[in-house]
Each structure stands twice: as C-alpha cells, then as structure tokens.
Amino acid sequence: MSYNKEPSPEMLINTVDSKDHVIGVIQRKKVLQSHQSFRVAHVFVFNSKEELLLQKISKKNKRHPFYWGSSVAGYLFAGESYTQGANRRIKQELGIEPRLSFFGKVTMKEETGDKIIGLYICHYNKEIYPNKELILDTKFYALQKIKKMLDGGDIKVTPTFSLLFNFFYTRKQDK
C-alpha cells in the first residue's frame, strides 16, 4: 500500500452494509449525497503524560473547518483495510509511523448514511510534522480537560470526534 496516494474527492471508497460488509464502490464526493454507508479510520495519539493530541482542521476542508478533531482521520480507499488506512493517514497528516493498536469500531448515524469508524490508538513522544495543507494546529490535552471542555461547550469539535471521544472515554472508564 502506497502512503503517497493522497485522498481526493474522486477517490474510490467502499460502500458497506450495517454489518460493515462491502457492498459496492463509489467516488468519495458522491457518498454523502447517495446516503450510503462508508468506512473511515481515526487515530488517537497519546504522549507519555497520557494526553491526547487534537488537530485543528484546515480552512481548506469543506466539512468543519477550524474545528478540533481526532489526531488523525480519513476515508478508506476501496479495498483498503482500517489498519492500512490509519497507517496511511497518520503518515500523511503527522509525518510519523508509530505502531498502532486497534481500539474498536463504532457506527455514527447521520442523515447522509452511516459512517463506520475504526479507532486506533498509539503513543508517540517524538517530533510530529503536521501537514499544513490539512492541519492548522495541533495540541495535546489531558482527557479530563477535553471532557470538561466538551461538557461546557468550550471547544468546537467535529461531531465525529465528539462521538469517538465519548466511545473511548466510556470504554476506558469501564476497564
């Protein structure tokens, strides 16, 4: 799998059923208007203090510019696994290649179709190299601080990050 392949509106992605089985292929730019379900991968990057890296989305992004979101996020190419997509996107967005661990999968119900999200986590304490085309800023936050900011409405985050953070935080508290 080539890490150099950049996502585009014309890229082909898989459509999936409610059980995450591939049922077709569509251009990324058409999936939301087609109301079909699709796959994405997100990565939560933690430092040695167990702080979570958030990224502020570039103004070039049509959805949620200037919002904070997951450390890394991206659509999966057609035929690409969640792991391959997560590894590709972390290199493209942050310029790093850490070892990722699968955390879980969650479905986000939207008017435009369901988004099936594979969440990965990793720990990384070296320099990151954010892709300035995609990311305005990055910042590490303690989980309690993020929870407090979300509960108080003190930070603008993507709906996907809000769902994933609650999914992660709840499961982490249960362990």
C-alpha positions in Angstrom: 0.0 0.0 0.0 1.4 3.3 -1.0 1.4 6.1 1.6 2.0 8.7 -1.1 -1.5 8.3 -2.6 -3.4 11.4 -1.4 -7.2 11.4 -0.9 -9.3 13.4 -3.3 -13.0 13.8 -4.0 -12.6 11.5 -6.9 -11.0 8.7 -4.9 -13.0 5.4 -4.8 -14.3 4.2 -1.5 -16.3 1.2 -0.5 -19.9 1.3 0.5 -20.9 -1.0 3.3 -23.9 -2.5 4.9 -24.9 -2.2 8.5 -22.6 -5.1 9.4 -19.6 -3.4 7.7 -19.6 -5.8 4.7 -18.5 -4.3 1.4 -21.5 -3.9 -1.0 -20.1 -1.5 -3.6 -17.7 1.2 -4.7 -18.4 4.9 -5.1 -16.5 8.2 -5.5 -15.9 9.9 -2.2 -17.5 13.1 -3.4 -20.8 11.2 -4.1 -21.1 9.1 -1.0 -22.8 11.7 1.3 -25.4 12.6 -1.3 -26.1 8.9 -2.1 -26.9 8.2 1.6 -24.8 5.1 1.6 -22.7 3.9 4.5 -18.9 4.0 4.3 -15.7 3.5 6.3 -13.2 5.8 7.9 -10.2 5.3 10.2 -9.3 7.6 13.1 -6.2 7.6 15.4 -5.9 8.9 18.9 -2.2 9.8 19.5 -1.2 10.0 23.2 2.1 11.3 24.7 3.9 9.9 27.7 1.6 12.0 30.0 -1.5 10.2 28.5 -2.5 13.5 26.9 -4.5 13.2 23.6 -3.3 15.1 20.5 -6.1 17.1 18.8 -5.8 18.7 15.4 -7.5 21.9 14.3 -8.8 21.3 10.8 -7.7 23.5 7.9 -9.9 26.1 6.3 -9.5 24.1 3.1 -11.6 21.3 4.5 -15.2 21.8 3.4 -16.6 20.0 6.5 -15.8 21.5 9.8 -13.0 24.0 9.0 -11.4 25.5 12.2 -13.0 22.7 14.4 -10.8 20.5 16.5 -10.9 16.7 15.8 -9.1 13.4 16.2 -5.3 13.3 16.0 -5.8 11.7 12.5 -8.8 10.9 10.4 -9.6 9.8 6.9 -11.7 7.9 4.5 -10.5 4.4 3.5 -9.7 3.8 -0.2 -11.7 1.0 -1.8 -10.1 -2.3 -0.9 -8.1 -0.7 2.0 -8.3 -2.2 5.5 -8.9 0.0 8.5 -5.3 -0.6 9.6 -3.9 0.3 6.2 -6.0 3.5 6.1 -5.0 4.5 9.6 -1.3 4.0 8.9 -1.6 5.9 5.6 -3.3 8.8 7.2 -1.0 9.2 10.2 2.0 9.4 7.9 0.2 11.9 5.6 -1.2 14.1 8.4 1.5 13.9 11.0 4.6 12.6 9.2 5.1 9.7 11.6 4.9 5.9 11.6 4.1 4.7 15.1 2.8 1.3 16.0 -1.0 1.4 16.1 -3.3 -0.6 18.3 -6.9 -1.2 17.3 -9.3 0.1 19.9 -12.7 -0.6 18.5 -15.3 0.2 15.9 -18.3 2.4 16.2 -21.1 3.4 13.9 -22.1 7.1 13.5 -25.6 7.6 12.3 -26.0 10.5 10.0 -28.7 11.8 7.6 -26.3 11.1 4.8 -25.7 7.5 5.7 -23.8 5.6 8.4 -20.1 6.2 9.0 -18.4 3.1 10.3 -15.3 4.2 12.2 -12.3 2.1 13.1 -10.5 3.8 16.0 -6.8 3.2 16.6 -4.6 4.4 19.4 -0.8 4.9 19.8 1.8 6.5 22.0 4.3 8.8 20.5 6.8 11.1 22.2 8.9 12.4 19.3 8.6 15.3 16.9 5.5 15.3 14.7 5.3 17.0 11.4 1.7 18.2 10.8 0.7 18.6 7.1 0.0 22.3 6.9 -2.4 21.8 4.0 -4.7 19.7 6.2 -4.0 20.9 9.8 -4.0 24.5 11.2 -2.7 23.5 14.7 -2.1 20.5 17.0 -2.2 20.4 20.8 -2.1 17.8 23.5 -4.8 17.8 26.2 -5.4 15.8 29.3 -8.5 13.6 28.9 -10.2 15.3 31.9 -9.6 18.7 30.3 -11.2 17.5 27.0 -14.2 16.1 28.9 -14.6 19.3 30.8 -14.3 21.4 27.6 -16.8 19.2 25.8 -19.3 19.3 28.7 -19.0 23.0 28.9 -19.2 23.7 25.2 -15.8 25.4 25.5 -14.3 23.9 22.3 -15.7 23.4 18.8 -15.1 19.8 17.8 -16.3 17.7 14.9 -19.4 15.6 15.6 -17.2 12.5 14.8 -14.6 13.4 17.4 -17.3 14.0 20.0 -18.7 10.5 19.4 -15.3 8.9 19.3 -14.1 10.7 22.5 -17.2 9.5 24.4 -16.8 6.0 23.0 -13.2 5.9 24.1 -13.7 7.7 27.4 -16.6 5.4 28.4 -14.8 2.2 27.5 -11.6 3.4 29.2 -13.6 4.1 32.4 -15.2 0.7 32.3 -11.8 -1.1 32.3 
